[in-house]
Every structure is written in structure tokens, then in C-alpha cells.
Amino acid sequence: MVSVEKWKIVETDILTLQLSFGDDAFEKGTSLLLTEWRSDPDLFYFSSYFEQTWLFDLKFWYEGAVIGCPSTNNGLESLNNKIKQQLH
């Protein structure tokens, strides 16, 4: 089981990564985070989930993904709505 303290660190890592200003910074950041998380037995499975879900399936969620456009969470809200519809 992952401790609350570790989850807080992971959350901070993800929030920092979300602010990446371009593809190069995002790719370098994800590489560093995945290496760090995989070295921790408590976070190994989470690192696989994060990579598959947030780097392969939904890869354009960070601030610098689309240069020159305002960042919104519309895509995330749409996905959240689809999940809610399937659950109810």
C-alpha cells in the first residue's frame, strides 16, 4: 500500500509536469518521473498505469501541448462525463 505522503509527492510531481511549456520539457520530465517511480516498489504499478493512460492514451494534457491556444480542461471534463454515464 502506498502511503499518503508518497501520494502527495506523486501529486506534486504530476502537477509540476502538467505545467511543462513544450514537448521537450514534457518528455524529459516524464522520463525522469517514470524512472523515479519505477525504482520505488510501491509505485511500480502506478508508473505503468500512468504511462499507458496519461502518456499513450491521453498524451496532450499538459500546458504546452498546443502552443498559442488557451489551456482548458474540456477534454478531461468530457472524459469524466463519459465515465459517469457508463457508471450510472
C-alpha positions as CSV (number, residue, x, y, z in Angstrom):
1,M,0.0,0.0,0.0
2,V,1.3,3.5,-0.9
3,S,1.5,5.9,2.0
4,V,-0.4,9.2,1.9
5,E,3.0,11.0,2.0
6,K,4.1,9.3,-1.2
7,W,0.8,10.1,-2.9
8,K,1.3,13.7,-2.1
9,I,4.7,13.7,-3.7
10,V,3.3,11.9,-6.8
11,E,0.5,14.5,-7.0
12,T,3.1,17.4,-6.8
13,D,5.2,15.6,-9.5
14,I,2.2,15.4,-11.8
15,L,1.1,19.0,-11.1
16,T,4.6,20.2,-11.9
17,L,4.7,18.0,-15.1
18,Q,1.3,19.5,-16.2
19,L,3.0,22.9,-16.4
20,S,5.5,21.8,-19.0
21,F,5.9,24.5,-21.6
22,G,6.7,22.3,-24.5
23,D,7.2,18.8,-25.8
24,D,10.9,18.5,-25.0
25,A,10.4,19.6,-21.4
26,F,7.4,17.3,-21.0
27,E,9.2,14.3,-22.5
28,K,12.3,14.8,-20.3
29,G,10.1,15.3,-17.2
30,T,8.1,12.1,-17.9
31,S,11.2,10.2,-18.5
32,L,12.7,11.3,-15.1
33,L,9.4,10.7,-13.2
34,L,8.9,7.2,-14.7
35,T,12.5,6.3,-13.8
36,E,12.0,7.5,-10.2
37,W,8.6,5.9,-9.8
38,R,9.7,2.5,-11.2
39,S,12.6,2.4,-8.8
40,D,10.1,2.5,-5.9
41,P,8.4,-0.9,-5.4
42,D,5.3,0.9,-4.1
43,L,4.9,3.0,-7.2
44,F,5.9,0.4,-9.9
45,Y,2.4,-0.5,-10.9
46,F,1.2,3.1,-10.8
47,S,4.1,4.1,-13.1
48,S,2.8,1.6,-15.7
49,Y,-0.8,2.8,-15.3
50,F,0.4,6.5,-15.6
51,E,2.5,5.7,-18.7
52,Q,-0.3,3.8,-20.5
53,T,-3.1,6.2,-19.6
54,W,-1.6,9.6,-19.5
55,L,1.4,9.3,-21.9
56,F,0.0,7.0,-24.6
57,D,-3.8,7.2,-24.5
58,L,-4.3,10.8,-23.4
59,K,-1.0,12.3,-24.2
60,F,-1.8,16.0,-24.8
61,W,-3.0,17.0,-21.3
62,Y,-0.1,19.3,-20.4
63,E,0.0,23.1,-20.8
64,G,2.5,23.2,-23.6
65,A,0.8,20.6,-25.7
66,V,-0.9,23.1,-28.0
67,I,1.2,26.3,-28.4
68,G,-0.8,29.5,-28.9
69,C,-4.1,28.2,-27.6
70,P,-5.6,28.7,-24.2
71,S,-5.4,25.7,-22.0
72,T,-8.6,24.2,-20.7
73,N,-9.8,21.0,-19.1
74,N,-12.6,20.5,-21.6
75,G,-11.2,17.2,-22.8
76,L,-10.9,15.9,-19.2
77,E,-14.4,17.1,-18.4
78,S,-15.7,15.3,-21.5
79,L,-13.9,12.0,-20.4
80,N,-15.3,12.5,-16.9
81,N,-18.8,12.8,-18.3
82,K,-18.4,9.7,-20.3
83,I,-17.2,7.7,-17.3
84,K,-20.2,9.0,-15.2
85,Q,-22.6,8.0,-18.0
86,Q,-21.2,4.5,-18.0
87,L,-21.4,4.1,-14.3
88,H,-25.0,5.3,-13.9
